[in-house]
Amino acid sequence: SPSSDSGGKLFSAVDGIEDTLYYFSDVISAGIPDIGRLVTDHILQNLTLPLLLPSLCSEAVNDVSIDPITSLYLLCCILRIVKIKDLANITAATLFCPVKAFIASFLVKPNSSLAPERSRFRNGHQDNGVAEEADQQCPSNAVLSEDGNSHVCSESTTKSTFNDSHITFRETLLQYISEGDDVQAQGSLFVLATLLQTKELEESMLDAFGILPQRKQHKKLLLQSLVGEDSDEEQLFSPRNGSMRDGSSELDWCLRRLEEQYGVCCSLRGAAVCPLVHRHQVVDALVILLCRENISAETLWCGGWLLRQLLPYSQAEFNHKHLKMLNDSYEKCKEALIWEFKGSWPDLLITVLFDEWKKCKKVIEAPSPQKDPISVILQLDRYSSNDNTVSDSSFTAGEKLCEVVKVFVLLHQLQIFLLGRPLPEQPPIHPPADRSETSRATTSGLDVSVPKPGTEVKLVDAVPCWIAFQRGKEREFSFLALSSGVSGWIVLAEKSLLKPDHGIVRIIAPLAGCNPRIDEKQPRWLHLRIRPSTLPFLDPIKRGVYKKLKSKGLVDGKWTVAFRSDEFCHSAYSMVVHEMDLQCGEVERRLKPLFELDRNQQDQSSITSDAFPSSSSD
């Protein structure tokens, strides 16, 4: 990844190449004869073949250091901007070639640590030797065995260097997805998504690559059966139907042209004879990606979108290993979400859940990716910047909560998809419970979810205390901890001169995340952590300020509240813990239907209908 000093140079170089590509696109649109062929030759001979593709597996290309992520992005640009059929198909065909073909053809300097033996796809991809044998032997309607070696890619998995000169670039992309870091995985997903969205690309090429959407396979088989070209009409409705049998023709033509015109010799025996082998490898890599714990939710959403494009109907295309991996990953993520009930932000968990549910549903049901490939370049620049956020702060906990919710929502929606159900507009949760007449919030006379300064409250169970917000200036208050639904607040009120049993709210702070602690040396002191009332990075107005402050290091506020005696301090501590338990219990109660996927779908719909009133988040 580039350093912060080189970030500007990277963007400048990328912008320059993009401008050139758009210039080529404008020239092509002028309709000049043979200009498309000249542009295709120029891009392939000067950019794609000698620089971009080899950089995916080599340290340096002809002594020029190119970051693999930059190469992935530029490949996307070429396919998106320069709309030439031959260029698109030949570029796709190059991904079936091993890097050793480019070492021989373009004098690429290989990495000194290139493995001498043919590598295996770890974490679920079958051995390439097995794949090659399957390519030679399997008929067009064959499928992989469900006993493939698939398992969750753990954090301890040794990171591949992705520099074996014998594997193809297509296999390298799948390795990036299943084993690479977050940016490598996202960059590879963008390449696959761009191939899928490139109208100039032949469907037979997509089929050979293993990414032809199931609905397009069915369309082709339907047309074949209608005109009598296929005697096996029953394949059409089989979940494991055979892919198109003429898939090798376009790929073979492109590979021959690569060898005859550009000197890249790529011998693939039966490369497209059995596209289902390649299709299974792609699905396998995507499932592994969705089960990884060291990948951002943003990247996982990209993988979820691609998986839905390939398999838009049900779980029929998944084998037993895939289903077990997804279920295990879902259960782990569910446990992580439940853990957040007692975290720093349970009061905002349901709000975040509803927001992310809508966003994720929109993303994975969209006809095209919602993010632009330029985001991978932005990530390179972001990772190179300094981040001084305190690890145990509520800000870090808030970011973690959002990541957990995003991943959970994606896996939950995939679970609904596997059950063959349509995605509901909102997550199925219980509506807010009626407030108990004996609750502390009720007995205090609080009739709103958020107490405001100046509000009058009854000082039932209030504990007298002192706190200094300025050095040497202590103020006396009545201390209260109140919860109402999923909301909760610490209230400091001044006694009313007219009503001795009432007080006026002067200062409030969120109850959640306050981490109450009695001082070990001064048992009359209660320490509280004070976090913001909202997640600043979710507010568009505050997001820019938050990023600037984050780089300088964000810390939470702290209160040290003094009480008259040890007993008063313990009483206040117990009040805080009790109200926090009530708050977390309400969050758990409301989210209980979310974890019951085996419930009747109609029951879930009726639960959801009144679960989230627009006027309140309780």
C-alpha positions in Angstrom: 0.0 0.0 0.0 1.2 3.5 -0.7 2.4 5.7 2.1 0.6 9.0 2.9 3.3 10.9 0.9 2.7 8.8 -2.2 -1.1 8.9 -2.0 -1.3 12.1 -4.2 1.0 10.6 -6.8 -1.1 7.5 -7.0 -4.3 9.4 -7.5 -2.6 11.6 -10.1 -1.3 8.6 -12.1 -4.6 6.8 -11.9 -6.5 9.9 -13.0 -4.1 10.2 -16.0 -4.8 6.7 -17.2 -8.5 7.1 -16.7 -8.4 10.3 -18.8 -6.6 8.4 -21.6 -9.2 5.7 -21.5 -12.0 8.1 -21.8 -10.2 9.8 -24.7 -10.0 6.4 -26.4 -13.7 5.9 -25.7 -14.5 9.3 -27.3 -12.4 8.4 -30.4 -14.1 5.0 -30.8 -17.6 6.7 -30.6 -16.6 8.8 -33.6 -17.0 5.8 -35.9 -13.5 5.8 -37.5 -12.9 2.5 -39.3 -10.4 0.1 -37.6 -9.9 2.5 -34.7 -11.3 -0.1 -32.3 -8.6 -2.6 -33.3 -5.8 -0.1 -32.9 -7.0 0.9 -29.4 -7.4 -2.8 -28.4 -3.8 -3.5 -29.6 -2.5 -0.4 -27.8 -4.1 -1.1 -24.5 -3.2 -4.8 -24.5 0.4 -4.4 -25.7 1.3 -1.4 -23.5 -0.8 -1.7 -20.4 -2.7 -4.9 -19.7 -0.4 -7.6 -20.8 3.1 -6.3 -19.8 2.1 -4.4 -16.6 -1.3 -4.9 -15.0 -1.7 -8.7 -15.1 1.8 -9.6 -14.1 1.8 -7.2 -11.2 -0.9 -9.3 -9.5 1.6 -12.1 -8.9 5.1 -10.4 -9.1 7.0 -7.9 -7.0 8.0 -5.8 -9.9 7.2 -5.7 -13.6 10.1 -4.7 -15.7 11.6 -2.9 -12.7 8.3 -0.9 -12.3 6.6 -1.4 -9.0 2.8 -1.6 -9.4 0.5 -2.2 -6.5 -1.8 -5.2 -7.3 -4.9 -3.2 -6.0 -4.1 -0.4 -8.6 -3.9 -3.1 -11.3 -7.3 -4.5 -10.3 -8.8 -1.1 -10.4 -7.4 -0.2 -13.8 -8.7 -3.6 -15.2 -12.1 -2.5 -14.0 -11.6 0.9 -15.7 -10.6 -0.7 -19.0 -13.7 -2.9 -19.0 -16.1 -0.1 -17.9 -14.8 2.7 -20.1 -13.5 1.3 -23.3 -16.5 -0.5 -24.8 -14.8 -2.7 -27.4 -16.0 -6.3 -27.8 -12.7 -7.8 -28.7 -10.9 -5.9 -25.9 -13.4 -7.1 -23.3 -13.2 -10.7 -24.4 -9.5 -10.9 -24.8 -9.0 -9.2 -21.4 -11.2 -11.8 -19.8 -9.4 -14.6 -21.6 -6.0 -13.4 -20.2 -7.3 -14.3 -16.8 -7.2 -17.9 -17.8 -3.4 -17.7 -18.4 -0.7 -18.4 -15.8 1.8 -15.7 -14.9 4.6 -17.8 -16.3 3.2 -17.1 -19.8 3.9 -13.4 -19.2 7.3 -14.0 -17.7 8.3 -15.7 -20.9 6.6 -13.2 -23.2 7.3 -9.8 -21.6 10.5 -10.5 -19.6 8.6 -9.9 -16.3 10.9 -10.1 -13.3 9.4 -12.8 -11.2 9.3 -12.7 -7.4 12.3 -14.5 -6.0 10.1 -16.5 -3.7 7.9 -18.0 -6.3 6.9 -21.5 -5.3 8.4 -24.2 -7.5 5.4 -26.5 -7.1 1.8 -26.0 -8.3 -0.1 -24.5 -5.4 -3.4 -25.6 -3.9 -6.4 -23.4 -3.2 -6.6 -23.3 0.6 -9.8 -22.9 2.6 -12.1 -24.7 0.3 -10.7 -24.5 -3.2 -9.7 -27.9 -4.6 -6.2 -28.7 -5.7 -5.5 -27.2 -9.1 -4.3 -30.6 -10.3 -7.8 -32.0 -9.4 -9.4 -29.1 -11.2 -7.3 -29.6 -14.3 -8.2 -33.3 -14.3 -11.9 -32.5 -13.8 -11.7 -30.1 -16.7 -10.4 -32.9 -19.0 -12.8 -35.6 -17.9 -16.1 -34.2 -16.6 -19.2 -33.9 -18.9 -21.1 -30.7 -19.2 -23.7 -31.7 -16.6 -21.2 -32.8 -13.9 -20.9 -31.2 -10.5 -18.3 -31.2 -7.8 -18.6 -33.6 -4.9 -20.0 -32.2 -1.7 -17.1 -33.6 0.2 -14.8 -30.8 -1.0 -12.3 -29.5 1.5 -14.1 -26.4 2.6 -13.8 -24.7 6.0 -13.8 -21.3 7.5 -10.7 -19.2 6.9 -9.5 -18.5 10.4 -7.4 -15.6 11.6 -4.4 -17.8 12.1 -4.3 -18.9 8.5 -1.0 -18.1 7.0 -1.4 -15.3 4.4 -0.6 -16.4 0.9 2.0 -14.4 -1.0 0.0 -15.0 -4.2 3.1 -15.4 -6.3 3.0 -18.9 -7.7 3.8 -18.5 -11.4 1.9 -21.6 -12.3 -1.6 -20.7 -11.3 -3.8 -18.6 -13.5 -4.8 -15.0 -12.9 -8.4 -16.2 -12.4 -7.2 -18.5 -9.6 -5.2 -15.6 -8.2 -8.4 -13.5 -8.0 -10.2 -16.3 -6.2 -7.2 -16.6 -3.8 -7.5 -12.9 -3.1 -11.1 -13.3 -2.2 -10.7 -16.4 0.0 -7.3 -15.6 1.6 -6.2 -12.0 0.8 -6.6 -9.0 3.0 -9.6 -6.7 2.9 -8.5 -4.5 0.0 -7.3 -7.4 -2.1 -10.6 -9.2 -1.6 -12.7 -6.2 -2.4 -10.6 -5.3 -5.5 -11.0 -8.9 -6.9 -14.8 -8.7 -6.2 -14.9 -5.5 -8.2 -13.2 -7.3 -11.1 -15.7 -10.1 -11.1 -18.6 -7.7 -10.8 -17.3 -5.6 -13.6 -17.0 -8.7 -15.8 -20.5 -9.5 -15.0 -21.7 -6.0 -15.9 -19.7 -5.8 -19.1 -22.2 -6.0 -22.0 -19.5 -6.5 -24.6 -18.4 -9.7 -22.9 -19.8 -13.0 -24.4 -22.0 -15.0 -22.1 -19.9 -18.1 -22.9 -16.9 -16.3 -21.4 -18.8 -15.6 -18.2 -19.9 -19.3 -18.2 -16.3 -20.4 -18.6 -15.2 -18.1 -15.8 -17.9 -19.5 -13.5 -19.9 -16.3 -13.0 -22.7 -16.6 -15.5 -25.9 -15.8 -13.5 -28.3 -18.7 -13.1 -31.2 -16.8 -14.7 -29.1 -16.3 -17.9 -28.2 -20.0 -18.0 -31.9 -20.8 -17.8 -32.7 -18.3 -20.5 -30.2 -19.9 -22.9 -31.4 -23.4 -22.1 -35.0 -22.4 -22.6 -34.1 -20.9 -26.1 -32.3 -24.1 -27.0 -35.2 -26.3 -26.0 -37.7 -24.1 -27.9 -35.7 -24.4 -31.1 -35.0 -28.0 -30.6 -31.2 -27.6 -30.2 -31.2 -29.4 -26.8 -32.8 -32.8 -26.3 -32.4 -32.6 -22.5 -35.1 -30.1 -21.7 -35.3 -31.4 -18.2 -32.0 -29.8 -17.5 -33.6 -26.4 -17.6 -35.3 -26.8 -14.2 -32.7 -28.8 -12.5 -30.8 -26.9 -9.8 -27.6 -28.4 -11.1 -28.2 -28.0 -14.8 -25.5 -28.2 -17.3 -23.9 -25.0 -18.5 -23.7 -24.0 -22.1 -21.8 -26.5 -24.2 -20.4 -24.0 -26.6 -18.6 -22.1 -23.9 -15.2 -23.0 -25.1 -15.5 -21.5 -28.6 -15.1 -17.8 -27.7 -12.4 -18.5 -25.1 -10.4 -20.7 -27.5 -10.6 -18.0 -30.2 -9.3 -15.4 -27.7 -6.5 -17.6 -26.5 -5.4 -18.3 -30.0 -5.3 -14.6 -30.8 -3.3 -14.0 -27.6 -0.7 -16.5 -28.8 -0.7 -15.5 -32.5 -0.9 -11.7 -32.2 0.6 -10.9 -28.7 3.0 -13.8 -28.2 1.3 -15.1 -25.0 1.2 -18.9 -25.1 -1.5 -20.3 -22.9 -2.4 -23.9 -23.2 -5.6 -24.8 -21.3 -6.8 -28.3 -21.9 -10.6 -28.2 -21.8 -10.7 -24.8 -20.1 -14.4 -24.4 -20.7 -15.5 -28.0 -21.1 -16.8 -28.1 -17.5 -17.8 -24.6 -16.4 -19.5 -26.0 -13.3 -16.1 -26.8 -11.9 -15.2 -23.1 -12.2 -18.6 -22.1 -11.0 -18.2 -24.1 -7.9 -14.8 -22.6 -7.2 -16.3 -19.1 -7.4 -19.2 -20.0 -5.1 -16.8 -21.7 -2.8 -14.5 -18.6 -2.6 -17.5 -16.3 -2.0 -18.8 -18.6 0.8 -15.4 -18.6 2.4 -15.2 -14.8 2.2 -18.6 -14.5 3.9 -17.3 -16.7 6.8 -14.1 -14.7 7.3 -13.8 -12.6 10.5 -10.9 -10.4 9.3 -12.8 -8.8 6.5 -14.8 -5.5 6.6 -18.6 -5.5 6.3 -18.2 -3.3 3.2 -16.3 -6.0 1.4 -18.7 -8.7 2.7 -21.6 -6.8 1.3 -19.9 -6.8 -2.1 -19.5 -10.5 -1.8 -23.1 -10.9 -0.8 -24.2 -8.9 -3.9 -22.2 -11.1 -6.2 -23.5 -14.3 -4.6 -27.1 -13.2 -5.1 -26.3 -12.4 -8.7 -25.0 -15.9 -9.3 -27.6 -17.8 -7.3 -30.8 -15.6 -7.1 -33.3 -18.3 -6.2 -32.6 -20.6 -3.3 -30.1 -22.9 -1.6 -30.2 -25.5 -4.3 -26.7 -24.6 -5.7 -25.1 -24.8 -2.3 -23.6 -28.0 -1.1 -23.6 -29.3 2.5 -20.3 -27.8 3.3 -21.4 -24.3 2.1 -24.6 -24.5 4.2 -22.7 -25.6 7.3 -20.1 -22.8 6.9 -22.8 -20.2 6.5 -24.8 -21.5 9.4 -21.8 -21.6 11.7 -20.7 -18.1 10.7 -24.2 -16.8 11.3 -24.3 -18.3 14.7 -21.0 -16.8 15.6 -22.2 -13.4 14.4 -25.4 -13.8 16.3 -23.5 -14.3 19.5 -21.4 -11.2 18.8 -24.6 -9.2 18.3 -26.0 -10.6 21.6 -22.8 -9.5 23.3 -23.5 -6.0 22.2 -26.7 -6.0 24.3 -24.4 -5.2 27.3 -22.0 -3.1 25.3 -21.6 0.7 25.1 -24.5 1.3 22.6 -27.5 -0.9 23.3 -29.8 2.1 23.2 -28.9 2.7 19.5 -28.6 -1.0 18.5 -32.2 -1.3 17.1 -31.9 2.0 15.3 -28.6 0.9 13.6 -30.2 -2.5 12.9 -33.1 -0.9 11.0 -30.9 1.4 9.0 -28.4 -1.3 8.0 -31.2 -3.7 7.1 -32.6 -1.3 4.6 -29.1 -0.5 3.2 -28.1 -4.1 2.9 -31.4 -5.1 1.3 -30.9 -2.4 -1.3 -27.3 -3.4 -2.0 -27.8 -7.1 -2.5 -31.0 -6.7 -4.5 -29.6 -4.0 -6.8 -29.0 -4.9 -10.4 -25.4 -3.5 -10.2 -22.9 -2.8 -7.5 -23.6 0.2 -5.3 -20.0 1.1 -4.8 -17.6 2.4 -7.4 -14.3 0.5 -7.8 -12.4 3.7 -7.0 -13.2 2.9 -3.4 -10.4 0.4 -3.3 -7.9 3.1 -4.1 -9.5 5.3 -1.4 -9.0 2.5 1.0 -5.3 2.3 0.2 -5.0 6.0 1.1 -7.2 5.6 4.2 -5.1 2.7 5.6 -1.9 4.7 5.1 -3.2 7.5 7.4 -2.7 7.5 11.1 -5.6 6.5 13.4 -5.1 7.5 17.0 -8.5 6.3 18.3 -8.3 5.0 21.9 -8.9 1.2 21.7 -11.2 1.0 24.7 -13.2 4.2 24.0 -17.0 4.2 23.2 -16.1 5.6 19.8 -14.2 2.4 18.9 -17.0 0.3 20.5 -19.6 2.2 18.3 -17.7 1.5 15.1 -17.4 -2.2 16.2 -21.2 -2.3 16.8 -21.9 -1.0 13.3 -19.6 -3.6 11.8 -21.2 -6.4 13.8 -24.7 -5.3 12.8 -23.7 -5.0 9.1 -22.2 -8.5 9.0 -25.1 -9.9 11.0 -27.7 -8.3 8.7 -26.0 -9.7 5.6 -25.8 -13.2 7.0 -29.3 -13.0 8.3 -30.7 -11.9 4.9 -28.7 -14.7 3.3 -30.3 -17.2 5.7 -33.8 -15.9 4.7 -32.7 -16.3 1.0 -31.6 -19.9 1.7 -35.0 -20.6 3.2 -36.6 -19.5 -0.1 -38.3 -16.5 1.5 -38.6 -13.0 0.2 -36.7 -10.4 2.2 -39.0 -8.3 4.5 -38.7 -4.5 4.4 -37.9 -4.4 8.1 -36.3 -6.9 10.5 -38.8 -8.9 12.5 -38.7 -7.6 16.1 -41.2 -7.0 18.9 -42.7 -3.6 19.4 -41.8 -1.5 22.5 -43.3 -2.8 25.8 -45.7 -0.7 27.8 -43.9 1.1 30.6 -44.3 -0.5 34.0 -46.2 1.5 36.7 -43.5 0.6 39.2 -40.5 1.6 37.0 -38.2 4.3 38.3 -38.9 6.4 35.2 -42.6 6.2 35.9 -42.4 7.0 39.6 -40.1 10.0 38.9 -42.9 11.4 36.7 -40.8 11.2 33.5 -43.2 11.1 30.5 -40.7 11.3 27.7 -37.9 9.0 26.6 -35.3 11.7 26.7 -35.3 14.0 29.7 -34.4 17.6 28.9 -32.7 20.2 31.1 -35.4 22.2 32.9 -37.8 19.3 33.2 -39.3 18.7 36.6 -38.9 15.2 38.1 -39.8 13.5 41.4 -36.8 12.7 43.4 -37.9 9.2 44.3 -34.9 7.0 45.1 -32.6 9.9 44.3 -29.2 10.0 46.0 -27.7 13.3 47.1 -24.2 13.8 45.6 -21.5 16.4 44.8 -19.6 16.9 41.5 -17.2 19.5 40.3 -17.4 20.4 36.6 -14.8 23.2 37.2 -11.8 23.0 39.5 -12.7 24.0 43.0 -16.4 24.5 42.3 -18.4 21.6 43.6 -22.2 21.6 43.1 -24.8 19.6 44.9 -27.3 17.4 43.0 -29.7 14.6 43.3 -28.4 11.5 41.4 -30.9 9.4 39.4 -30.5 6.6 36.9 -33.6 6.0 34.7 -34.5 3.7 31.9 -37.4 3.8 29.6 -37.6 1.1 27.0 -34.2 0.9 25.2 -33.4 4.4 26.4 -31.6 5.2 29.6 -30.1 8.3 31.3 -28.1 9.4 34.2 -29.8 12.5 35.6 -28.4 15.2 37.9 -31.2 17.3 39.3 -31.2 20.3 41.6 -33.8 20.3 44.4 -36.8 22.5 43.9 -37.2 25.3 46.4 -41.0 25.1 46.1 -41.4 21.3 46.0 -39.0 19.6 48.4 -39.7 16.2 46.9 -39.1 17.4 43.3 -36.1 18.5 41.3 -35.2 20.3 38.2 -33.1 18.4 35.6 -29.8 20.2 35.0 -27.5 17.7 33.4 -28.1 14.4 31.6 -25.8 11.7 30.2 -26.5 8.4 28.5 -26.8 5.4 30.8 -25.5 2.9 28.4 -21.7 2.5 28.3 -21.2 4.5 31.6 -19.2 1.6 33.1 -19.9 2.4 36.8 -16.9 1.8 39.1 -16.5 2.6 42.9 -13.1 4.0 43.7 -10.9 1.5 45.5 -9.3 4.0 47.8 -12.3 6.4 48.2 -15.4 4.1 48.5 -17.7 7.2 48.5 -16.6 8.1 44.9 -18.4 6.7 41.9 -16.6 6.9 38.5 -18.6 7.0 35.3 -17.6 7.1 31.7 -19.7 9.6 29.7 -20.1 8.8 26.0 -21.9 10.9 23.3 -25.7 10.5 23.0 -25.4 9.6 19.3 -22.9 7.9 17.0 -21.2 10.8 15.4 -19.9 8.9 12.3 -23.5 8.0 11.4 -24.6 11.7 11.3 -23.7 13.2 7.8 -23.3 16.6 9.4 -20.9 15.4 12.1 -19.0 12.8 10.0 -16.4 15.2 8.6 -15.7 16.7 12.1 -15.5 13.2 13.5 -12.9 12.0 11.1 -10.7 15.0 11.9 -11.0 14.5 15.6 -10.5 10.8 15.3 -7.0 11.4 13.8 -6.1 13.3 16.9 -7.4 10.7 19.3 -10.9 10.7 20.7 -11.6 10.0 24.4 -14.8 9.8 26.4 -15.8 12.1 29.2 -15.4 11.1 32.8 -17.4 11.9 35.9 -16.4 11.4 39.5 -19.4 11.7 41.7 -19.0 12.0 45.5 -21.6 10.8 48.0 -22.1 11.4 51.7 -21.3 7.8 52.7 -20.2 4.5 51.4 -23.8 3.2 51.6 -25.1 6.1 49.4 -22.4 5.4 46.9 -23.2 1.7 46.8 -26.9 2.6 46.5 -26.2 4.8 43.5 -24.0 2.1 41.9 -26.8 -0.5 42.4 -29.3 1.9 40.9 -27.2 2.4 37.7 -26.5 -1.4 37.3 -30.2 -2.2 37.8 -31.4 0.3 35.2 -28.7 -0.8 32.8 -30.0 -4.4 33.2 -33.5 -3.3 32.5 -32.4 -1.4 29.4 -30.4 -4.4 28.0 -33.2 -6.7 28.9 -35.7 -4.7 26.8 -33.3 -4.7 23.8 -33.0 -8.5 24.1 -36.7 -8.9 24.4 -37.4 -6.8 21.3 -34.8 -8.6 19.2 -35.8 -12.1 20.2 -37.9 -12.8 17.0 -34.9 -11.8 14.9 -33.2 -15.0 16.0 -36.1 -17.3 15.3 -35.7 -18.0 11.6 -37.8 -21.1 11.8 -40.9 -19.1 12.7 -43.8 -18.9 10.4 -43.2 -16.1 7.9 -46.7 -14.6 8.5 -46.0 -14.4 12.2 -42.8 -12.5 11.6 -44.5 -10.1 9.3 -47.2 -9.3 12.0 -44.4 -8.8 14.6 -42.6 -6.4 12.4 -45.5 -4.2 11.5 -45.7 -2.3 14.8 -42.1 -2.9 15.9 -40.5 0.5 15.0 -42.8 3.5 15.2 -41.4 6.5 13.3 -41.8 8.8 16.3 -39.7 6.7 18.8 -36.9 4.3 18.9 -37.8 2.7 22.3 
